[in-house]
Amino acid sequence: MTRFVALRFLQAVTIIFLVATITFVLLQVAPGDPFSVRMEQGGTVSTELLEQHRRNFGLDRPLHEQYVRYLQRLARGDLGISFAERRPAWHAIRDRLPNTLLLAVVALLIDFTIGIGLGVTQGAHPNSRLDDTLSVVSLTLYSIPIFWLGIMLLLVFAVGLDWLPAGGARDAVAYPHLSLLGKIGDRLIHLILPAVTLGLVGAAATARYQRAAMLEVIRQDFVRAARARGLSQRAVLIRHALRNALLPVITIFGLSLPILLSGAVLVETVFSWPGMGKLAVDSIFKRDYFVVSGTAMLSAALVVTGNFVSDTLYFVVDPRTRRQ
Amino acid sequence: MNVLTRRLLSDRRARIGVGMVAALVLLAVVAPVLTPYDPTEQLDLATRQLQPPSPGHPFGTDFFSRDLLSRVLYGGRISLTVAFLSVFLSITVGTLVGWVAGTAGGVVDAMLMRAVDAALAVPRIFLLLVVLALWQDVTVGVLIVILGLTSWFGTSRLVRAEILSLRDREFIAAAQALGTGRARLFLYHLLPNVAAPVIVTATLGMGHIILIEAGLSFLGIGVRPPTPSWGAIIQEGQSLLTSAPWIAIFPGFAIVLTVIAFSLLGDGLRNALDPRSQ
């Protein structure tokens, strides 16, 4: 157990180190550095000051020295500076991170509830008409651009029916004057559309995976044995098949994270949700390079942590993985 | 008809996929003949701005009085071209990296595969944001290269695994015993055997890339206006959602249909090329 966890942990750390290296390499091969892209937009700072900035940042040092310095800074948790907000990039990201995590967690709940429901239903009745219909539903869902789905939901529920707010994380005017309960309600109402959008697209992938997992279990001997003992279809499905078919949920959790975080960038932009993804996109237009690279690094760290957790959980839950 | 075509066309969903992809490609090719208007021409700002769908403009017009149907059709040309070229680039790089890793083994293999692990750990859009952040003017050509060079990771893993499983087969050993060179071994013996899964990945990859390109163009960092692209048209449409919802609606359907088409074709090809998967 300890050996397995230690090994996986080491792998996770290696991957984060490599992600940092890739970001460094990208910075080197790109045409321009963080300061020059900054300049082309503003253009009010003198060349001397620009050189001063570059020297302070060590951009005039040899490459290997820059690389070592860069890693040292990262190890201290220094992601660089935000030009636009005039403070460490990490602080800019830190302020938005809770919003993205909240959105992702609620979306994941929706994703799993719908996705597993669909997948299990399909897997329990393979190749039936119901299975075919649901396959078409999940294929369509899988093919919808997430930002367009968001806009369509917005068109129906915010513009057309006027049931839900069109964007933001809370009411800009009324929020400060609401009671605590009112504040929570206001937050939840603003969360519905973005979370449903993000959850629905993820559900399509989850359903595909869950259907395959259910099919695999249902073909096995112990399920046939349960049937042979005369158990009802319901009992076989729920007590025997489902329990085992739900194991891959842990894997899906690991696989879902990158999709969720990528999707969050688009969903946050559609709904003006003040999260990390929207910050990253806004920062591109403000030429705020270190905020962009910081969000990328942080999202990779989240993915790697998620995979580490899901691998470890799987190891604990499924005795078969321990055999080797 | 050869075996593959027959197998592919025996599956109803694959037939639909083939038909849809063929129709989409045809529409993109003949777009100039079909559309009465230039996609970037501002017809008449005074009288033809934000017209709802009508017989003269089946998809309506946009804020600059441009014909939306023409823009969606031309947008299809752009999206399909960008997707095709970047998928081609990505599977070429992926196959080469997978071949090198699978044949070289040892340190080279370990290093390449760990780098692939790391690249896959960064959510796709964030990876693209980092790359695009340092680029000033992203032309369509640059976008194709960037998309292609950030999409080969999965393919390289797949090809490496295939090569590892082929490496010990007798026909490879026989070819090696006959003194076949590395390049020839790859081209005549390994490549034909890894081609099937790579073609499936490429077909499914078309759908993925179209979604990603649309997403980037929607964010305003992919294909730039005035070049029509589905994602960028939807972005224009979002700000006019209350007055002219058709601008955002139609290009979205175009994306959904295209992605479904390539998914059906890809799944069909997988079943036709690999009977075991059924």
Interface residues (C-beta under 8 A of the other chain):
Chain A: T14 I15 I16 L18 V19 T21 I22 T23 L26 L27 A30 P31 G32 D33 P34 V37 E40 L139 T140 Y142 S143 I144 P145 I146 F147 W148 I151 M152 L154 L155 V159 L257 P258 I259 L261 S262 V265 L266 T269 V270 G277 A280 V281 S283 I284 F285 R287 Y289 V292 S293 T295 A296 S299 A300 V303 V304 N307
Chain B: R114 A115 D117 A118 A119 L120 A121 V122 P123 R124 I125 F126 L127 L129 V130 V131 L132 A133 L134 W135 Q136 G207 L211 A214 G215 F218 L219 G220 I221 G231 I234 G237 Q238 L241 T242 P245 A248 I249 G252 I255 V256 V259 I260 S263 L264
